[in-house]
Amino acid sequence: MKIGKLASATGTNPMTIRYYERQGLLPDARRTASGYRDYGQADTHRLEFIHKAKHLGLSLEEIKGILRVHDQREATCGHVCGLLDRKLAQIDALIHDLQAFRKQLAELRKRADPTADCRPSGGRICGIVENSGFGARQEVLTWVRRPGMKAE
């Protein structure tokens, strides 16, 4: 099948398919006599695997490692279990950091008076922010600032 059909079948942009080829996630496609890429069912399965792995939080580099093990005709489950263990540890650390950051923000909010005017006491823009000594790791802030985070 041509790249457009593969893209439709897997919900993948054709440019992404080409990118995956360049990154070694997909093998180089066979070419027709006229030079078009010619994909097979194995490519469809591989793209579906990549999508599912990405939804589990695996990076393209981690997925590439799984595929490398698979391509060497070795069992992949032990490798994947190791990756999942590392992901769980990362998530546990992130949850811990998020809970600590939430506690800091709740304390800051508790002390803040929304009707106060902090300018007479030296606040240049807002003393709540300027006098805060709180903060979080960049990973936590990236997660908190991500699109789709909605205020309650």
Residue pairs with C-beta under 8 A, 6 or more apart in sequence:
1 9
1 38
1 39
1 40
2 36
2 37
2 38
2 39
3 14
3 17
3 18
3 29
3 36
3 37
3 39
4 14
5 39
6 12
6 17
6 39
6 43
6 44
6 47
7 13
7 14
7 17
9 44
10 44
10 47
10 48
10 51
11 51
12 47
12 51
17 26
17 47
20 26
20 47
20 50
21 27
21 28
21 29
23 60
23 64
24 64
25 46
25 50
25 60
25 63
25 64
25 67
26 43
26 46
26 47
27 43
29 37
29 38
29 39
29 43
30 37
30 38
30 39
30 40
31 37
31 38
32 38
46 67
49 63
49 67
50 60
50 63
53 62
53 63
53 66
54 60
54 63
56 84
56 87
57 87
58 66
58 83
58 87
62 83
65 79
65 83
66 76
66 79
66 80
66 83
69 75
69 76
69 79
70 76
94 139
94 140
94 143
97 136
97 137
97 139
97 140
98 140
98 143
98 144
100 136
101 134
101 136
101 140
101 144
104 134
104 135
104 136
105 134
107 134
108 128
108 132
108 134
112 128
116 127
118 126
118 127
118 128
118 130
121 127
123 130
123 131
124 130
136 144
